């Protein structure tokens, strides 16, 4: 198996070295010297790693050398993390002084201790020595420098297809033909994008439409171009000219001459142009071709079809909604004893025609039931593949990803097939394992993670399941999961009671079995694990869980992420405090968990902590000492939370209080959460109001309150608040039975930033305040199941930026503002998108 991700790991390591050398921690001279040598070596290696990744498939010695490098790179990360851990320990000692750390207080945080510096110097020298031993072998490979511009190997397609060979695309074909026959509404280049996963049949669908008699009669001139490789204007013009004038040679023509010649060929002609297999995401290159086509007389009557795997490509090339191709459901006809197995194999392909064809070719002329069962039971990535089979086709999408996205996509194979992924959890895991590139100015780590997910969505490698405003869920097609498994074999491993061995260098584990008893045996020799997720084991006894977790804590000293959701544990072992590199801890739905151990404050590097739906009676002071926390979810049984002290939770981005049924108020000191961007309150039935101290949270962007039945949100502006400038972007209320008014302090204070306002199931709300019209930046207003609400504020046309209004299940509003016959429809008719339904 080829070594993956080395370029990305090297990038992250060099980033960390640079940050460390300019950080506030003062390094001893010898440590600086050793780090500089390490940085120089890493930069030299990184420069040729992309070439090494390309060549390793034909060079076994190179592949083995890269395997050694991989292990060294991970050791470098661990050493660099030691510096961070030591800096956090010193900072904690300063923030919480006692008699035992008087020396730290005297020295302050200006330098690291001599003993620590000496130990680190030895570790870095050892790593430099190991890299030096590999240097001679590395140089012998004669590797060259390449930039990280992912290349898509060209593939040729043709316009013809036998319609009898295609099953199940009749409806899609009719839809595309209908779009082709629809008259153009303006003078822009009319482009119809067909988007979908590799192997779904985008090219086949375009071929079906291209060859239909109705299309042929509508477009006297039809042109088929397989773009595939680089989107180069000169090359495309030559291909189009050669398609129109069969066999014409125009290699010697200048770009200007090519443009003039093409205009002469296409002027006043009605044509259909298919641009198949487009990968270009550079808008400027498309604009060059578009502007040329615009200069052709008669263009609005012509049409262009584009096939692509990327929604981003579709949005660049067309203003119309892309036609997203879905999977097929097919049936098989074979020997009677093979029909059932064949149908199961087709289900395994999840509606991807190329996958059906790939497996069908493996079974061609095979009638032995054992051969069919072998195919049914095997992962597709383990089967023999030819150039045009499904996995190589999907690998084109994977190879086109930048290195950081390749690594993040492969990490998703750690979950089971058909898993519903939660965007926030995935980002926390990526962040904990250092997979995210350093944020740019005015960005946070979470923004980088969201950008990565959006890129994977746009490339159709993951599919949106449900959007919950603040987060979303998504799925990964089984074939993409197979692709991720193929890429991550040396990184990720799913372990169950039947697993016999695990490579000792695997870094990420999913322990997934209702029977955990046999699992510890295969983990005993492992030392380098960074992620442990325990899943589907809630039925196991507390003793079994304790035994397994104790093994993980004693063996996996480099652990970055630990997920114990739904565990029956009543308490965590005190030894969890030894995991100084732990950044993500998920204890969600551990309902028997009553308290946290005394050593919890030793987890100083913790970035995300989920204590939601636990049985905790109170939140100990130790949690406030975790100054690196960025994401915190809490469920407690107390009526009050302890006051937040200055200097605590200074990095916190996301705070969620969930099912705190007895909590009567938010903690004092909320004003100290200067970095907070998202506040979520769910099912806190005793919570009465919001503190006015929220007005000091100038970075707060999202406020979400759900089923807090006693909540009164009345918060008026006072004289001192007249110049208040807040940053709320979204405000959502759901299930607030006692709601009578909206928090003017927070909403009008965010009048220039608030984009979305949602009010749902607030059954006693009878009027919307007139000051709502001051929210001049509002783009979307959604009101649902507010039965007593009788009208919108007069003068709603003053909200000139309002683009979408949704009203569901509000009888009086539905009656007054419906389009056909509503007395007040004219007051909202200017809003571009209005949706009014009787359903809640």
N, C-alpha and C positions, 0 to 999 in steps of 0.2 A: 504493500500500500504506500502510495506517495506521501511524502511529508507535506503538510498543509500549513498555512497561516504563518510561516516563519517571518515573512516580510512584515506582516501586521504586528507580530510579537516584538520584532526588532524596533518598529516605529514607536510602540508604546514604551519600550525600555529606554530608548534615547530620549523621549519626552520626559520621562521620570528623572533621568540623570540631569537634564537641563534644569528642570524645576528644582531639584535638590540643591544644585550648586548655586542657584540664585536665591534660595529660600532664606528665611530669617535664621535658620539653624546655622551656627558658625562651625565649620568643619576644621578639624586639625589639619595641618599642612600635609602630612603624609597621606591622609585620607583623600584630600583634594587632588593630590598628584596621582594616586591610584585610580580615582574616579575619572580623571581626565584621560588617562591611558585607556581605561575601559570604554569611555565615550568614543574616542578616536577609533578604537578597534571595531566597535559596534557600527559606527557610521560606514567604515570601509566594507564590512560584511554586508550591511543592508543594501549598499549600492549595487551589489551584483546578485542579490537574493532572487529577484524576479527571473533573471536568466537561469539561476539554479533550479527554480521551480519548474521552468520549462524543460530543462535538460534531464531532470532526475528520472524521467520515465524510461530513458534509454541508457542510463548510467547507474548501475547498482552501487558502485563505490560512492558516487555523489549522494545517492539517496541515504546510504548509511551514515555518511558524514553529516548530512543535514539532520538526521535523527539525533546525533550527538550534540549538534548545535542547539536543537530544540530543548534538550534537557538543560544545557548550560544557560540558555536564555531564561528559562523558568527559575533557575537558581539565582540569576541576576535579579529578577523581579522580587524574589524573596528577600534578598539582601537589601535592596532598596526600600522595601517595605519595613525592614527593621529600623531604618532611620526615621521613618514616619511614626512608627510605634513608640520609639524612644522620645521623639519630640512631643507626642501626645502625653506620654507619661510625665514628662517634665512640666508641661502646661497644666495638667491636672493637679500636680503637686503644688504648683503656685496658686491655682484657683482655690484649692482646698487644703491649706497648710495645716500640718500638725507637728508635733515634737520630733517625729521620725524623719521628716524631710526638711529639717532646718537648713541643711547644707544646700539643698536645691534652691530654697528661698534666697539664701545669701548670694549664690552664683547667678540666680535668675536663669533665663532661657538663652543666654548669649552664647553658650558653647556646650558641646557634648562632653561627658566625662572622659577622662584619660583612658580608663579601662574599656569603656564602650568603643572609643575611637580605635584603640589597639585591636580589639576583637574584630571590628569591621575592616580594618586595614588588612588583617590576615585573610579574611574571607574574600576581599576583593582581589588581593594578590593571588590567592588560589585560583579564582576564576580567570584572571589574566593569564595565569600559567596554563590552564586547561585550553584556553583559546590559542595560546602560543603553540601548544603541542599540535593543534589542528591546522595551524597556519600553513605549513609546508604542503600538506595534503590539499588544503583549500586552494592554494595558488596553482596547483598542478591541473586543476580543472579548466583553467583559462576562461574564467567567466567574465562577462561584459556587463556594462551598466545599461539598464533600461528604466524608462519611466513607468509609473503604474497606470498606463493606459491600456485597459483590457481589450484584447483583440478578439473579434468574432471571426472565426474561420469561415470563409465564404462557402455557401452551398447554392447549387443551381436549381431553380424550379422552372417548370414549363406551364403553359396556359391550359393544356389539354388534360382532361380526366374522363374516364368512363363513368358515366352516371350510375351504371349498374353495379359499379364497385363500391358505391357509397351508400350507406344505410343510415337513416335517422336524421338527415340534415334537410329534409324537405321544407319544414317550417322556417328554418334559418335562411334557406335559399330564397323562399318567397319574400321574407322580410327584407333581404338585401335588394332583391329586384324591385320591390315596392319603393325603396329609398332611391334607387337609380331612376325610376320613372317619375318620381315626384319633381315638379318644376322647381328650379332654383328661385330663392326669394330675394337674392341681392346679387351684386356684381363680384363678390368674393369667390375665390377658388373653391368650388364645391367638393369637399373631401369627406369620404365615408370611411372611418377607421374601424377595422375588425380587430379586436383585442382578445388575447387569451393565452393560457399556459402553452408552452411548447408541446406539440403532439396532439393538441385538441382538434386540429383540422381547419385552421384559419385559411391556409393556402388552398385546401380542398374546397372550402366554401366559396372562396373567390373564384376558383376554377369553374365551379358549378354555375355561378351567376354569369361569368364571362362567356360561357359556351351556350347559354340558354338562347333559344331562337328569338324570344321577345327582346332580349338585350341586343342581339345581333342586328335586328331590324331597327332598333332605336338608335344604335351607334354604328354608323357605316364604317368607322375606323376604330379598331380596337388594338391597344398596345399593352403588352405584358413585359414588365421589367422586374427581374429579381435583383433587388438592391443589395441585400445581405452584407457585403463588406462596407468599407468607408463610404459615407454619403458625399461623394465628390461630384460637383456640378458638371465638370467637363466629361467625366466618365458617363454620367447619367444622360447627358445630351447626346453623346455618341450612341448609347444603347437605344435611346428613343428613335433617333434618326435611322439607325440600322433596322429597327423593327418596322418603321413606316416604309422605308425603301429597302427592301430585302437585299442584304449583301453589300450595300453601299459602304465603301471604305472612306472614313473621314478622320483617320488618325492624325493627319498632318494639319488639320484646320485649327486655327486659334480659337480661343473661347468666344471672341466677338463674332468670328465667322460661323461658329457652331450655332450661336444664338440666332443670327440672321437666317441661316439655312433652316433651322427648326421652325421659325416663324413663317417662312415661305411655305413649308410643308403643311402646317396646321391651320393657317389662317382660313377662316370661314368653313372649317370642317368641324363636325360634331363628333367628338371622340370619347372613348372610355380608356383611361390610363390606370393600370394596376401597378402599384409599387409594392412588391411582395417582400416580406421579411425585412422590415426597416428597423434599425437599431439606433439611428442617429438621435441624440438628445441635445444637439447644438442647434438652437433656434436660428441662428444666423445662416447656417447652411441651408435650412429649409426655405428661409425667406428669399435667398438667392434664386432658387428654382421657382418659388411661388411668384415672385415679381416678374420673372421671364414669362411664365404662363399667363399672367394677368395681361400682358401686352398682346396676347393673341386674340384676334377678332373671333367672336362667337363662343368664347370660353364659357359663359354662364349656362349654355345648353349642354356643355360637356360635363363629365364627371370623373372623379379620381377615387379609386379604392386603395386604401393602405392596410396592409396586414402587419401587425406588430405584437410583441409580447409585453409592451410597456404602455401603461396609461399615460405616462409623461410624454412619450412620443406622440400618442394620439392627441393630447391637449395642445402640443406645439403645432401640429399640422392641421388641426381642425377645430372649429368652434362648436360643432354639433356633438351631441352625446355619443360616445363610442358604442359600437355594437359588441358587447362582451359575450363571447362564446362560452357556453356551458358544456358540461359533460354529457355524454350519451348513455343510454341504457339499451344494451343490445342483447340479442338472444343467439344461441349457437345451435348448430345441427351437426351431430356427430353420431358415432355408434351409440346405440341405446344405453350401454353400460357406462358411457362417458358423458352423457348429457348433463347429469347432475354436477359432476366435477367441472365440466366446461362452463356451466352457468356460474359456479363459484369462482372460477378463474376470471370470468368477465367482470363479476362484482369486484374482484381484487383490483381491476384496472380503473375502477371508479369513473367510467364513462369517457376515458381517453382513448380515442380510436387507435392512435399509434401504439399505445401499450397493448391493446388487443392484438394488433398486427404483430408486434414483437413476440408476444408469447405464442401466438398462433404459428409463427414461423418456426419456433422451437419445437412445436408439436407436429409439424407437417409430416404426414405419412407414419406417425407413431400412433399405434392403437393399443399398446400395452398400458393397462390401467395404472401401473406403478410409475410410468413416465409422467402421466398427467397429474398424479398425486404429488410427485416431486416438484413439478412446476407450481402447483397450487400452494404447497407448504413453504416454498422458498421465497426469500426477499428478492425483489426484482433486481436489485443491485448486485446480487451474488450470481446471477445467471449470465451466460455468455451473451455478449452484445456485439452487434455489427454497427457500422458507421451510421446508418440511418435508423437504428432502433431507438427505443424511447429514452434510455438513459443517456446515450451520447447526445441526443437532441436536447434533452433537459440540461445537460452539462454546458451547452452553449450559453444558456441563460446564466448558469452559475459562473462560468469562466468570464462572462462579461461584467460580473460584479467587481467593484473595487475590493481590495483585500480585506478591509475592515468589515464589509458586509458579508463576505464569504465566511468569515469566522463566526459572525453573529448568527447567520442562517444555520450553520453547522451545529451551533450550540442548541438550537431548538430541537434537534434530534434527541436530546436528553429526555424529552417528554414522550409519552406513548402516542401511537397513531390515534387519530380522531380526537385528540385532546383539544379542549377549548382553552386557548391561551388568553391570559389577561395582560393587557399592554403594560400596566404599571408594574406587575410582578416580573415580567420579562425584562423591563428596563432596569429594575433593581438588581436582578441577577447579572445582567451584562455589566452594570456599573460595578458590582461587587468583584467581578472577575477581571476588571480592567480592560474590557473590550471596547470601551468608548474613547474616541479621540478627544483631546483636551478641548473644552468649550472655547469658542471665540468670544470676543468682547461682547458684553451684555447678554451672554447666553449662560445657561446652567447645564449641568450634566444631563438632567432630565430632558432638556430640549434636544440635545444630541441624540438621545435614545429615541425620542419621538420622530426625529428626522430619519433615523435608520429604519424604523417601522414603516414610515410613509414611503420610503424608497422601495422596500420589499413589497408593499401593497401595490405601488405603481407598476412594478415589474411582474405582477400576478404570481409571485412566489408564495404569498400568503393571501387569504381571503377574509375580508371583514365579515364578522358574524353579527355583532350588534354594537351600536354606538350609544354609550351611556353619558354623553356630554364630556365628563372629565376623563374617562377611560373608555376603551373599547375592547371587545373580545374578537378573536380571529381564529381561523383554522388553517391548517396546512394540508394540502392534498397529499394523499398517501404516497404518490409518486415523488413529490418534492421531499417528503419525509425520507423516502428511500435514498434520494439524492443526498440529503443531509447526513444520513447514516453512513453513506459511502465516504463522504468527506471527513467525517469525525471519528473514524474507527479508533484512532490512537488517542482521542481526547475524551470521548463520552462512552459510557457503558451502562446498559440496563441490567440489573442483577436481580435474580429471583432465587427461589429455593432449589431450582434445577441447574443453576449456573455452576459449572465445575471449576473454571479458572478465569482470572481477570489479569490482563497485562499490568505489571506493577507500576507502569508509568502512566496509566489512565488517570486523568485529572478530575473528571466529573462523573458522579454516580447517581443513578436513579435506583433506589431500592424499592422494588415494586412487587409485592406479593402479600397475600393474606396470611401466609406462613413465613414469618421472619426467622424462625428457629435455625434453619440451615444456612442462613446468609453469612453470619460472622466468620465462618470457616474460610471463605474465599477472600475475606478482607484482611486477614491477619498479617499478611506480608506486605500490604500496601502502606506507603508512607507519604506519597505526594499528592493525595486527593485534595482538591480545592472546593468542590461542591458536593453536598450530599442532600438528596431529596428523598424523603420516605413517603411512599404513597400506597394507598389501598391496604393499609395495615392496621386500621382502627379496631379491628376485631381481635387483634392479638392482645395477650395479657400485658399488664403494666410491667411485670418482671422481664418479659421478653424485650419490650421496648427499652427498659433501663439497661439491660445487658448490651444491646446493640449500640445504644447511644454512648455508653461508657467506652466501648471499643472505639467508636469514632473519635471521641474526645482524647483518648490516650494515644491513638495511632496517627491521627490526621492533624498535625500541628500547624499545617499550612492552610487550613480550612478558611475559605473566604465566604462561603454561603452554606447555610444549614436551614432546611425546611422540614418542620415536624408537624405539619398541619394534621389536626384531628387525632393527635397522639393522646393516649389515656394517662399520660404522666401527671402526677399530682405535684411534682417539683422537679426542677432541673438540678443535675449534679453540681456541686460547688466547683468541680474541676472545669466547668465551662469557662471560668475566668482565665484559664491558660491559653485560650484561643485568641491571642492578642491581634491576629490578622483578620479576625472575623468581621465582615462588613454587612452581611445580610442575615437576619435571623427571623424566621417566620414561624410563629407559634399560634397562628390563627386557628380558631375552633378547638383549641385544647381546653375543653370545658372543665376538666378536672384540675387544671393548674390553679393553685391557690396563692402561691407566692413565688418570688424570684430569689435566687441565692444571694448570699452576702457578697460573693465575688463578682456580681454583675457589673459593678462599676469598673472592672478591669477590661471590659470590652470597649476600650476607648475608641477604636476605629470603626465602630458600628455606624453604618450609614442608613440602613432601613431596618425597622423593628415593627413586627406585626404582633400586637397583643390583643387583637380584636376577637370577640366571642370567646374569651377565656373566662376562668372563674376567679380572677384576681380580686382580692378584697380592697386593695389600695395600690397606688403606684409609689414604690419606694424612692427615696432621695437619690439612690444610685442611678436611676434612669436620667435624672436631670444632669448628671455629671458627664453624660455622653455628648460631648460638644460637636462631634462629627455627624450627628443624626440629621438626616435630610427627609426621611419619610417615617412617620410614626402613626400607628393605629392603636387605639386603646379601648378596652372594655373593663370597667371596674364596678364594684358594688357600693362604693362610697357615695356620700352626699356631696363631698367637696374634694377637689384636687388641691394639692399643696401649691402655694404661691410659686410662680416662676421667678427665679432670681436673675438679676442682671448678670450677663455673661453665660447663661445657660441656653442651650438649643439655638445658638446663634446662626447655625447653618440650616435650620429646619425649613423645608420647602412645603411639606404636606403634613397636615395634622387632621386626623379623623377620630372623633369620639363616637363610638357605636354601641348601642344597647347599654348605655350607662343609665339604667332605668331610675336610679335614685339620685342622680346628679342634679343639683338645683341651680348651679351657676358655673360659668367658665372660671378658670382659676384667675386669681389676681396676678398681675404682672404680664398679661398678654401683650402689652406694649413693647416688651423686650424681644418679641419674636420678629425682629426686623427683616428677616429674609423670607418670612412666610408668604407663599403665593397661593396656597389652596387650603381652605378650611371647610371640613365636612362634618355635619352633625346629623346623626341618624338614630332614630328610635330612642331618644333621650326624653322620656315622657314627663319627667319632673323639671326639666329645664324651662325656666320662666322667661328669660330675656337674654339679650346680648350686651356685654359691657361696652360702655362708650370708649374704652381704651382701644377698641378696634380701629378707631380713627387714626391712630398712630402707625398702623400697619400700611405704610405707603406702597409696599410691593404686593399687597394682597390682590390677586386677580380673579379668583374663583371662590364664591361662597355658595354652599349647597346645603340646604336644611330640609330634612325629610322625616316626616312622621314624629315630630316633636309636638305632641298634641296640646301642651300647655303654653306654648311659646307666644309671647306678645312682642312684636317687633317694633313697636312705636319708638322711634328715636328722632327727635326733632333737632333741627339746626339751631344752635345758639349763636349769640353775637360773636363769640370767639371763633366760630367755625365758618365765618362768611368767606374766607379765602382758602378753605380746605380743598386740597387736591389729592384725591385717591386714585387708585388704578384698577378698580374692579372692571373685569371684562364680561364675566357671566355671573348671573344671580338666579338661583333656582330654588323654588319653594314647592314642597309636595306634602300633602297630608297634614296641614296645620289647622286643626279644627277651630282654634280660638283666634285665628288671625283676623284682625280688623283693620290693620293699617300696614304700610310698608315702611322700612327704615330709611327715612329721608336723609338722615345724616350720612349714610353709606352710599346711597344711590345718587343723590344729587351731588354729593362730593366726588362722584365718579362720572359726572355728566359728559365729560369729553372722552371717556374711555369705554363705557358700558356698551357692549355689542349685543348681548343676548339676555332676555328676561323671560323666565318661565314661572307661571303660577298655576299649580295643579292641585285639585282635590282640597281646596280651601273653602269649605261649604258655607262658612259664615261671613265670608268677605262679600260685602254688598256694594262697595264703590271703590273705584281706582282714583287716587288723589290727582288733583289738577296739576300739581308740580311734576307729574310724570312727563309732561310735555317739555320739561327742561332737559330730558335725556336725549340730547340732539344727535348722539352718536349711535343710537339704538338701530341695529340691523334686523333683529328678529324678536318678535313678541309672540309668546305661546300661552294660551289660557285654556284650561281644561277642567271640567267637573266643578265649576264654581257656580252652583245653582242660583245663588242669590244675587249674583252680579248682573246688573240690569243694563249697563252701558259702558262705553269707552269714554275717556275724557273728551270734552268738546275741544275741537281744534286739533285733532290728531294729525291733520295734514301738515302741521308744523314739524312733525318728525320726518323731515325730508330724506333722511338716510334709511328709513324703515323699508326693508326689502321683502320681508316675509311676515305675514300675520296668520296664526293658526288658532282657531277656536273650535274646541271639541266638547260636546256634552254640556253646553251652557244654554238652556232653553231660551231665555230672553235675548241673549246676544245672538244666538242662531237666527231667531225670528227677525230681529232688527237689521242685521248686517248681511243677510244672505243676498246673493247676486240677483236672483230672480224674485222680485217682489218685496225685498227688504226695504223698509222705510228709510234706513240710514246707509244703504249700500253706497250711495254717492260720496259719503264721508271717507270711505276707505278704498274707493275704486282706483285711486292713484297708486296704491301699493302693488308692486309687480307680481307678487305671489300671495294669494289669499286662499286659505283652505278652511272651510267651515263644514263640520259634520255633526250629526246628532250623537255619535258614539263618543264615549269617554276614552 
